[in-house]
Amino acid sequence: MWHGSASTHRPPPPTPPQPNPAVAGVRPIEKVTQVGNSRLGLGEGRKARPYGYRHDPAVPKFPDERPIIIFDGYCAMCSGFARFVLRHDRRGLFRLVPAQSALGRALYVHYGLDPVDYETNILLENGVAWFKAEGSIRMAERLGLPWRLAAAARLLPRAWREALYDAVARNRLRIFGKREVCYVSDPQYADRFLA
């Protein structure tokens, strides 16, 4: 009797389906971490490669030698903050980008954020993106005194800062309202806006 074995070669296990980047505008993004966003992980700012968006073909080229604030242009509170920055940024340090612009949307998508439900402003500084409470504190610090005193908020545990930021962000439209049209700056600040 022949004792040969049946083929012991097994086919490889099926590979899990990979997302098709061409479907519905979905594309791979950098895996990064973010301050206070448990959905994306934790860390003191995005730990992605600085200026990583420069290598993303979906992000239009833009001047990034100065800090940039990306904000929800329909949110009354966020637009009010943009006006506040314009009034108090005596050195003209910041540039602003409405999240609803092509550039703003591309940056939200690049960083893995929802490009429709803006859960955070973004501060891009030296090619690094900062979010939520830490991003807001960094913005205030760059405005000089008395606004730089906001850095004292870092005395609170990070989890508390982020929980407070999240509570305000979650309720901002209900409390402060929504604009009918996306925020457009006064002509005197036109050079401070990108997009």
Backbone bond lengths (Angstrom), bond angles and torsions (degrees), N, CA, C in turn:
res aa  C-N    CA-C-N  psi(-1)  N-CA   C-N-CA  omega(-1)  CA-C   N-CA-C  phi
1 M - - - 1.428 - - 1.515 108.06 -
2 W 1.283 115.94 135.67 1.448 121.05 -177.32 1.515 108.21 -84.83
3 H 1.346 116.54 130.69 1.453 121.26 -177.60 1.523 112.26 -107.20
4 G 1.241 117.01 27.66 1.469 119.63 176.63 1.526 109.77 -63.41
5 S 1.276 115.95 147.37 1.458 118.90 -178.75 1.522 110.01 -94.02
6 A 1.271 113.26 155.32 1.463 117.57 173.20 1.520 107.44 -67.99
7 S 1.251 117.70 165.08 1.463 121.02 -177.32 1.525 110.33 -54.45
8 T 1.324 115.76 123.19 1.456 120.11 177.85 1.520 110.87 -89.57
9 H 1.287 116.56 -2.90 1.459 119.90 179.13 1.526 108.65 -76.78
10 R 1.314 116.28 122.18 1.456 121.22 177.21 1.516 108.65 -105.00
11 P 1.305 116.21 145.56 1.468 117.36 176.76 1.524 109.24 -67.86
12 P 1.302 116.55 149.93 1.475 118.89 179.49 1.527 109.82 -62.23
13 P 1.323 116.46 151.25 1.470 118.35 177.95 1.522 109.88 -63.37
14 P 1.320 115.60 150.03 1.470 117.26 -179.34 1.527 110.07 -64.45
15 T 1.315 114.64 142.82 1.468 118.97 177.85 1.513 108.11 -81.91
16 P 1.328 115.96 143.26 1.469 117.62 178.34 1.517 110.20 -64.27
17 P 1.318 116.35 148.19 1.478 117.99 -179.78 1.520 110.80 -62.80
18 Q 1.298 115.23 139.01 1.458 122.11 178.82 1.520 108.00 -99.74
19 P 1.343 116.82 141.01 1.471 117.30 178.50 1.514 110.57 -64.21
20 N 1.296 114.70 141.95 1.449 120.41 177.82 1.521 108.24 -89.25
21 P 1.332 117.85 111.98 1.465 120.07 -176.88 1.520 113.66 -59.85
22 A 1.309 117.91 -20.66 1.452 119.85 -177.02 1.521 112.33 -83.21
23 V 1.333 118.06 -10.45 1.453 120.98 -175.64 1.523 110.27 -84.06
24 A 1.292 117.34 127.12 1.470 124.61 172.56 1.523 113.79 49.83
25 G 1.306 117.54 35.13 1.455 119.86 175.81 1.511 114.72 72.10
26 V 1.333 117.56 8.81 1.459 120.15 179.25 1.509 107.83 -78.52
27 R 1.306 116.17 138.41 1.452 119.81 178.12 1.509 108.43 -146.07
28 P 1.315 117.37 155.99 1.458 118.13 178.51 1.523 110.14 -66.03
29 I 1.339 116.20 146.50 1.454 120.42 176.67 1.518 109.08 -126.01
30 E 1.328 114.86 164.28 1.454 119.54 176.08 1.513 109.44 -62.54
31 K 1.310 117.36 138.08 1.458 119.41 172.82 1.518 106.15 -83.67
32 V 1.325 114.97 118.85 1.449 120.80 -174.87 1.515 109.55 -137.77
33 T 1.302 115.75 170.04 1.462 120.21 175.23 1.505 108.49 -117.14
34 Q 1.309 115.47 165.75 1.446 119.62 -174.62 1.515 109.91 -147.02
35 V 1.306 116.55 149.22 1.455 121.75 176.51 1.514 109.36 -62.31
36 G 1.308 116.28 126.81 1.444 122.13 167.64 1.502 117.79 63.89
37 N 1.273 121.00 18.47 1.448 120.53 177.73 1.512 107.57 -117.50
38 S 1.317 116.48 97.03 1.453 119.96 -174.58 1.516 111.78 -63.56
39 R 1.332 116.84 -22.79 1.458 119.52 178.05 1.527 110.43 -65.35
40 L 1.312 116.70 -31.59 1.457 120.29 -177.42 1.518 113.28 -109.67
41 G 1.296 118.96 -4.98 1.458 121.41 -178.56 1.514 110.78 107.77
42 L 1.309 115.92 -179.18 1.455 121.06 -177.01 1.508 110.65 -119.67
43 G 1.289 116.64 161.75 1.457 122.52 176.63 1.502 109.20 160.34
44 E 1.291 118.46 161.60 1.470 122.05 178.53 1.519 108.87 -85.39
45 G 1.295 117.11 76.50 1.466 121.05 -179.59 1.517 109.40 94.88
46 R 1.295 115.87 165.98 1.454 119.88 179.62 1.513 109.50 -64.91
47 K 1.317 115.46 128.28 1.458 119.50 179.60 1.521 111.03 -97.93
48 A 1.310 115.46 25.77 1.454 120.97 175.18 1.520 108.41 -77.08
49 R 1.276 115.00 168.32 1.453 120.38 175.92 1.525 109.19 -60.00
50 P 1.345 118.04 127.02 1.466 118.70 177.29 1.528 110.64 -54.83
51 Y 1.295 115.59 141.66 1.458 123.70 -178.41 1.531 112.64 61.14
52 G 1.328 118.00 24.10 1.464 121.74 179.74 1.519 112.78 -58.73
53 Y 1.333 117.57 -28.60 1.460 121.03 -179.75 1.521 111.42 -64.79
54 R 1.341 117.60 -21.24 1.471 119.89 178.72 1.525 111.44 -65.04
55 H 1.323 116.12 -22.84 1.464 121.04 -178.20 1.524 111.73 -99.12
56 D 1.316 117.39 4.58 1.459 122.40 179.86 1.523 107.95 -96.24
57 P 1.343 118.13 112.87 1.467 119.54 -177.23 1.529 113.48 -64.35
58 A 1.330 117.88 -17.28 1.466 120.45 179.78 1.528 112.61 -81.82
59 V 1.322 117.68 -12.09 1.465 121.20 179.91 1.528 108.13 -98.50
60 P 1.339 116.67 118.50 1.472 118.81 178.32 1.529 110.87 -61.42
61 K 1.293 115.97 149.86 1.469 119.92 176.41 1.529 108.96 -67.31
62 F 1.340 115.22 142.86 1.457 120.43 -179.65 1.516 108.78 -154.62
63 P 1.334 117.88 154.07 1.469 120.26 177.95 1.528 109.41 -70.75
64 D 1.325 116.61 125.11 1.468 120.46 -175.62 1.523 113.02 -127.10
65 E 1.336 116.00 26.17 1.471 118.93 -179.63 1.529 111.98 -77.75
66 R 1.323 117.48 -13.85 1.471 121.99 176.87 1.527 108.79 -119.18
67 P 1.340 117.99 157.83 1.466 120.04 178.31 1.527 111.33 -60.97
68 I 1.332 114.95 144.19 1.460 121.89 -177.17 1.526 108.76 -125.96
69 I 1.321 115.87 133.88 1.465 121.89 176.09 1.524 107.69 -108.97
70 I 1.338 116.36 122.97 1.459 121.37 174.60 1.525 106.32 -103.76
71 F 1.331 117.46 124.46 1.458 122.01 -172.82 1.520 110.97 -136.51
72 D 1.334 116.91 159.59 1.455 123.26 177.79 1.528 108.74 -75.19
73 G 1.306 116.82 109.92 1.459 121.54 -176.28 1.517 114.51 -73.23
74 Y 1.334 118.81 -14.42 1.463 121.41 178.08 1.523 112.14 -93.83
75 C 1.301 117.98 -20.03 1.459 122.28 -179.56 1.530 108.66 -75.33
76 A 1.342 116.79 124.93 1.471 120.24 -178.59 1.523 110.83 -63.24
77 M 1.332 118.09 -38.72 1.460 120.39 179.90 1.538 110.43 -67.55
78 C 1.317 116.94 -44.53 1.469 120.55 -178.78 1.526 111.26 -65.70
79 S 1.329 116.56 -40.86 1.461 120.62 176.93 1.525 110.62 -65.38
80 G 1.341 115.84 -37.58 1.462 119.82 175.75 1.511 111.41 -63.00
81 F 1.334 115.99 -38.14 1.461 119.82 177.35 1.532 109.98 -65.76
82 A 1.329 117.13 -39.80 1.469 120.15 178.20 1.536 109.96 -61.11
83 R 1.331 117.52 -43.38 1.472 120.75 177.25 1.534 110.35 -63.11
84 F 1.333 116.09 -40.38 1.462 120.93 178.12 1.529 110.18 -59.41
85 V 1.330 116.58 -46.22 1.470 120.56 179.43 1.519 109.86 -60.76
86 L 1.313 118.07 -45.32 1.465 120.61 -179.28 1.527 111.68 -60.50
87 R 1.325 117.26 -40.28 1.470 120.90 -179.37 1.526 112.80 -70.44
88 H 1.322 116.98 -36.58 1.467 120.50 -171.66 1.530 114.53 -101.69
89 D 1.308 117.43 -5.98 1.463 121.16 178.22 1.526 107.90 -87.02
90 R 1.327 115.69 77.64 1.466 121.62 -174.45 1.524 113.18 -62.70
91 R 1.323 116.75 -27.89 1.471 120.34 -178.77 1.527 112.20 -86.30
92 G 1.329 117.74 -5.22 1.469 119.87 -178.11 1.512 111.81 65.27
93 L 1.314 116.25 34.98 1.460 121.70 -175.31 1.522 112.83 -71.12
94 F 1.335 116.74 -45.40 1.463 121.39 -172.06 1.515 112.78 -87.15
95 R 1.340 113.56 146.54 1.456 121.61 165.48 1.522 105.81 -112.36
96 L 1.313 116.22 153.41 1.460 120.46 -177.40 1.522 110.76 -123.35
97 V 1.340 114.19 148.56 1.458 121.22 179.88 1.530 108.10 -139.61
98 P 1.329 118.36 119.82 1.464 118.56 173.33 1.536 109.71 -65.59
99 A 1.317 115.77 138.13 1.474 120.31 -179.38 1.529 110.95 -62.28
100 Q 1.324 117.38 -24.65 1.454 120.95 -178.08 1.521 112.86 -78.43
101 S 1.314 118.63 -9.76 1.468 121.09 177.98 1.528 109.23 -74.60
102 A 1.314 116.61 165.29 1.466 120.96 179.15 1.532 110.61 -58.78
103 L 1.328 117.06 -42.64 1.461 121.00 179.71 1.526 110.70 -66.96
104 G 1.335 116.75 -46.29 1.462 120.17 179.44 1.517 111.98 -58.79
105 R 1.321 116.63 -45.73 1.466 120.83 179.79 1.525 110.59 -62.58
106 A 1.320 116.89 -45.10 1.467 120.40 -178.98 1.529 110.89 -60.76
107 L 1.325 117.57 -38.61 1.464 120.11 179.26 1.526 111.46 -70.49
108 Y 1.334 118.00 -39.38 1.472 119.93 175.73 1.524 109.79 -59.57
109 V 1.324 117.08 -46.47 1.465 120.63 -179.86 1.526 110.07 -64.91
110 H 1.320 117.31 -42.66 1.467 120.80 -179.96 1.526 111.40 -55.56
111 Y 1.328 116.28 -40.34 1.464 120.09 -178.23 1.522 113.60 -90.26
112 G 1.322 117.11 11.86 1.458 120.48 174.80 1.514 114.13 75.18
113 L 1.321 117.09 21.20 1.460 121.36 179.79 1.520 109.79 -99.05
114 D 1.313 116.14 155.01 1.450 122.43 179.13 1.528 109.14 -68.02
115 P 1.342 118.45 119.07 1.464 120.28 -177.78 1.525 113.68 -81.63
116 V 1.328 117.29 13.15 1.455 121.33 177.55 1.524 110.91 -122.83
117 D 1.327 116.99 -43.07 1.465 122.50 179.20 1.525 107.23 -103.13
118 Y 1.314 116.12 94.51 1.460 121.15 -172.30 1.521 110.14 -77.90
119 E 1.326 116.83 97.97 1.469 121.47 -176.74 1.515 112.88 -83.71
120 T 1.315 117.88 -8.92 1.458 120.90 -178.81 1.516 110.65 -159.15
121 N 1.327 115.68 151.00 1.459 120.15 165.68 1.518 106.49 -77.48
122 I 1.299 116.53 162.36 1.465 121.47 176.43 1.521 107.51 -122.55
123 L 1.308 115.91 133.36 1.461 121.56 170.04 1.515 106.87 -110.53
124 L 1.329 116.73 118.01 1.469 121.55 173.89 1.518 106.82 -100.26
125 E 1.317 115.34 118.05 1.459 120.08 -179.07 1.521 108.70 -138.83
126 N 1.322 116.47 123.71 1.462 122.07 -176.83 1.527 111.23 53.23
127 G 1.325 115.36 37.67 1.459 120.93 177.03 1.511 115.26 78.54
128 V 1.322 118.41 0.73 1.462 122.46 -179.38 1.519 108.69 -108.55
129 A 1.329 117.28 136.55 1.460 122.11 179.52 1.520 110.23 -94.78
130 W 1.312 115.73 134.17 1.465 123.44 177.03 1.516 108.23 -120.96
131 F 1.340 116.33 144.04 1.449 121.83 -171.58 1.514 111.42 -130.64
132 K 1.307 114.17 166.32 1.455 124.45 171.27 1.526 112.47 48.63
133 A 1.329 117.88 -136.67 1.472 120.83 -173.44 1.522 111.75 -61.19
134 E 1.317 117.76 -44.04 1.467 119.39 -178.03 1.523 110.52 -63.31
135 G 1.318 117.77 -40.83 1.465 120.07 176.86 1.518 111.70 -62.24
136 S 1.330 116.60 -41.71 1.468 120.43 179.77 1.523 111.72 -66.33
137 I 1.322 116.88 -40.79 1.467 120.60 178.13 1.524 109.78 -62.35
138 R 1.323 116.94 -43.88 1.469 120.72 179.96 1.531 111.32 -63.39
139 M 1.336 116.40 -37.67 1.472 119.24 177.09 1.528 110.05 -62.28
140 A 1.333 116.44 -47.78 1.464 120.82 -178.99 1.526 111.03 -61.90
141 E 1.321 117.52 -39.91 1.473 120.65 179.72 1.524 111.40 -58.95
142 R 1.335 117.40 -37.82 1.463 120.73 -177.01 1.520 112.55 -74.23
143 L 1.342 117.41 -14.19 1.466 120.40 179.63 1.519 112.55 -81.29
144 G 1.321 118.38 -8.50 1.455 121.53 179.28 1.522 111.42 83.98
145 L 1.337 114.84 -173.70 1.470 119.97 -178.77 1.515 110.48 -73.13
146 P 1.284 119.27 146.61 1.458 129.23 -0.18 1.527 113.89 -84.67
147 W 1.344 117.32 -4.47 1.469 122.00 -172.44 1.521 112.32 -65.10
148 R 1.331 117.53 -29.53 1.461 119.63 -178.14 1.516 111.86 -65.81
149 L 1.327 117.88 -14.37 1.462 121.16 176.61 1.529 111.88 -65.54
150 A 1.319 117.26 -12.33 1.471 120.84 174.96 1.524 111.16 -59.52
151 A 1.326 116.83 -19.17 1.470 120.36 177.66 1.528 111.37 -59.65
152 A 1.334 117.17 -21.77 1.467 120.38 177.40 1.522 111.28 -61.42
153 A 1.323 117.48 -20.81 1.467 120.57 177.32 1.527 111.49 -61.38
154 R 1.327 117.02 -21.51 1.466 119.75 178.10 1.527 112.19 -68.30
155 L 1.337 117.35 -11.33 1.464 119.98 174.90 1.527 110.88 -68.69
156 L 1.337 116.05 -24.36 1.460 120.29 175.31 1.525 109.03 -75.17
157 P 1.321 117.24 148.01 1.468 118.26 174.48 1.531 110.16 -58.16
158 R 1.314 116.17 143.92 1.466 121.08 -177.25 1.522 111.41 -54.45
159 A 1.325 117.75 -41.06 1.465 120.64 -179.35 1.530 110.99 -59.87
160 W 1.321 118.19 -37.92 1.463 121.37 178.77 1.527 110.77 -68.55
161 R 1.348 115.91 -44.14 1.474 119.51 178.99 1.527 110.61 -58.41
162 E 1.321 114.94 -46.26 1.463 119.46 -176.92 1.521 111.30 -69.50
163 A 1.338 118.37 -36.53 1.466 121.03 177.46 1.527 110.50 -64.09
164 L 1.319 116.63 -40.95 1.465 120.51 177.68 1.529 110.27 -64.80
165 Y 1.334 116.57 -45.07 1.463 120.68 177.95 1.528 109.62 -58.83
166 D 1.329 116.87 -47.16 1.466 121.32 -178.89 1.524 111.53 -60.53
167 A 1.337 117.43 -41.03 1.469 120.79 179.98 1.526 110.66 -62.48
168 V 1.325 117.10 -43.96 1.468 120.53 178.57 1.526 109.74 -66.70
169 A 1.331 117.48 -45.85 1.469 121.37 -178.46 1.526 111.25 -60.95
170 R 1.302 116.87 -40.82 1.460 122.26 -178.11 1.539 111.28 -65.59
171 N 1.322 117.36 -32.00 1.462 121.63 -174.66 1.529 114.20 -108.75
172 R 1.331 117.43 5.15 1.460 120.64 -171.85 1.524 112.94 -61.54
173 L 1.319 118.64 -40.36 1.464 119.93 -178.07 1.524 110.84 -71.84
174 R 1.324 116.89 -35.84 1.463 120.98 179.32 1.529 109.78 -68.27
175 I 1.334 117.33 -40.96 1.464 121.68 -176.31 1.530 112.02 -80.77
176 F 1.327 116.88 -49.18 1.467 121.20 -172.68 1.523 113.84 -98.41
177 G 1.324 117.11 -19.59 1.451 121.15 177.74 1.523 113.66 93.37
178 K 1.321 113.28 176.04 1.464 121.38 -177.57 1.519 108.40 -125.00
179 R 1.306 115.88 139.65 1.467 121.62 178.79 1.527 109.40 -76.92
180 E 1.321 115.73 151.28 1.469 121.15 177.14 1.524 110.89 -72.50
181 V 1.331 116.07 -34.68 1.461 121.01 179.87 1.526 108.23 -128.01
182 C 1.313 115.63 155.11 1.463 121.07 179.55 1.531 109.64 -63.48
183 Y 1.314 116.09 140.16 1.466 122.26 -177.49 1.523 111.46 -57.30
184 V 1.317 115.14 131.20 1.459 122.69 174.59 1.526 105.74 -125.30
185 S 1.305 116.40 130.07 1.456 121.38 -176.46 1.520 112.12 -73.26
186 D 1.313 114.18 162.54 1.462 120.12 171.60 1.525 108.82 -62.23
187 P 1.339 117.35 150.10 1.471 119.87 -179.74 1.527 113.67 -55.68
188 Q 1.348 118.33 -30.32 1.460 120.10 -179.10 1.529 112.21 -64.10
189 Y 1.337 117.68 -19.27 1.466 121.37 179.89 1.533 112.34 -107.45
190 A 1.310 117.10 11.40 1.470 120.40 -175.76 1.527 112.34 -54.04
191 D 1.322 117.77 -36.52 1.468 120.62 -177.93 1.527 112.13 -72.87
192 R 1.315 117.61 -9.35 1.466 121.40 -178.78 1.520 111.45 -92.32
193 F 1.342 117.79 -6.93 1.457 121.54 -177.89 1.521 110.32 -105.06
194 L 1.313 115.33 139.20 1.457 122.32 172.22 1.512 106.69 -108.38
195 A 1.274 116.75 153.99 1.481 124.25 174.03 1.504 112.03 105.52
